[in-house]
Amino acid sequence: MALKFLYITTDPFVNQSQEFVRILAISNIATASTAPGQAGNITGTLQDPAGNTVAQFEVFTQYSTTEATAYPYAVSADYMANAIIIIPPGWSFRGFGRAIAIQGTLEEVLMVK
């Protein structure tokens, strides 16, 4: 079987296939703040078929500026935790805006670095 690329725009996403889905990146499509020190989290929650939370995918963003009056723009640093989220058949992923993922057998999705 070949891996498939998925662009997920439905929240919650329920894996209705017989293959596994591995989340590679998520976004909440928020507007960046220009306020120094502004922070935010982008999260997604993996749930089993009974609705129990099993894992979370999180991106922490810290916005900062240098000499904010001279440079009216923000730079950000992103930190990712729990970067491997695999959605088995029948499980769901929720609490995000958009995601990119791959779909295939368990062995195929685990081989992607």
C-alpha positions as CSV (number, residue, x, y, z in Angstrom):
1,M,0.0,0.0,0.0
2,A,1.1,3.6,-0.6
3,L,1.0,6.4,1.9
4,K,-1.7,9.0,1.3
5,F,-1.5,12.7,2.2
6,L,-4.4,14.2,4.1
7,Y,-5.4,17.8,4.6
8,I,-7.8,17.8,7.4
9,T,-10.3,20.6,7.8
10,T,-13.0,18.9,9.8
11,D,-12.9,19.2,13.6
12,P,-13.4,16.7,15.1
13,F,-11.8,14.3,12.6
14,V,-12.9,10.7,13.0
15,N,-10.7,8.0,11.3
16,Q,-13.3,6.1,9.4
17,S,-10.8,4.2,7.3
18,Q,-9.2,0.8,8.1
19,E,-5.7,2.5,8.0
20,F,-3.8,4.6,10.5
21,V,-3.5,8.4,10.3
22,R,-0.4,10.2,11.6
23,I,-0.7,13.9,12.3
24,L,2.3,15.8,11.1
25,A,1.3,19.4,11.9
26,I,-1.7,21.4,13.2
27,S,-2.8,25.0,13.3
28,N,-5.6,26.9,14.9
29,I,-5.5,29.6,12.3
30,A,-5.1,32.3,14.9
31,T,-4.0,35.8,14.1
32,A,-0.5,36.5,15.4
33,S,-0.3,39.1,18.2
34,T,2.2,41.9,18.0
35,A,2.2,42.3,21.8
36,P,5.6,41.3,23.4
37,G,5.4,38.3,25.6
38,Q,2.1,37.1,24.2
39,A,1.9,33.4,24.3
40,G,-0.5,30.8,23.1
41,N,-1.1,27.0,22.7
42,I,-2.3,25.1,19.7
43,T,-3.6,21.7,20.8
44,G,-5.3,18.7,19.4
45,T,-6.7,15.8,21.4
46,L,-6.6,12.1,20.5
47,Q,-9.7,10.2,21.8
48,D,-10.6,6.5,21.7
49,P,-14.0,5.4,20.4
50,A,-15.5,5.8,23.9
51,G,-14.5,9.5,24.0
52,N,-11.6,9.1,26.5
53,T,-8.7,11.4,26.0
54,V,-5.5,9.4,25.2
55,A,-3.0,12.0,24.2
56,Q,-2.5,15.6,23.2
57,F,-0.5,17.2,20.4
58,E,0.7,20.7,21.5
59,V,2.5,23.6,19.9
60,F,3.5,26.4,22.3
61,T,4.1,29.8,20.7
62,Q,5.8,32.7,22.4
63,Y,5.7,36.1,20.6
64,S,8.3,38.7,21.3
65,T,9.6,41.9,19.8
66,T,12.8,43.8,20.1
67,E,12.4,47.6,20.6
68,A,8.7,47.3,19.8
69,T,8.4,51.0,18.9
70,A,11.1,50.8,16.3
71,Y,10.0,47.4,14.9
72,P,6.2,47.0,14.8
73,Y,6.3,43.3,14.0
74,A,6.4,40.1,16.0
75,V,8.7,37.1,15.8
76,S,7.7,33.8,17.3
77,A,9.3,30.7,18.6
78,D,7.4,27.4,18.5
79,Y,8.0,24.5,20.7
80,M,6.3,21.1,20.0
81,A,5.6,18.4,22.5
82,N,4.1,15.0,21.8
83,A,5.0,15.2,18.1
84,I,3.8,11.7,17.2
85,I,0.0,11.3,17.2
86,I,-1.3,8.2,15.4
87,I,-5.0,7.9,15.0
88,P,-6.2,4.2,14.8
89,P,-9.3,3.2,12.9
90,G,-12.4,4.4,14.8
91,W,-10.5,6.9,16.9
92,S,-10.9,10.7,16.7
93,F,-8.8,13.9,16.8
94,R,-10.3,17.2,17.9
95,G,-9.5,20.7,19.2
96,F,-7.6,22.0,16.2
97,G,-8.2,24.2,13.2
98,R,-6.4,22.5,10.3
99,A,-4.0,19.5,10.1
100,I,-1.8,17.8,7.6
101,A,-1.3,14.1,8.0
102,I,-0.4,10.8,6.3
103,Q,-2.5,7.7,6.1
104,G,-1.4,4.1,5.6
105,T,-0.6,0.9,7.5
106,L,0.9,1.2,10.9
107,E,4.3,0.2,9.6
108,E,4.2,2.9,6.9
109,V,3.2,5.8,9.1
110,L,5.8,4.9,11.7
111,M,8.6,4.9,9.1
112,V,8.1,8.5,8.2
113,K,10.7,10.7,10.1
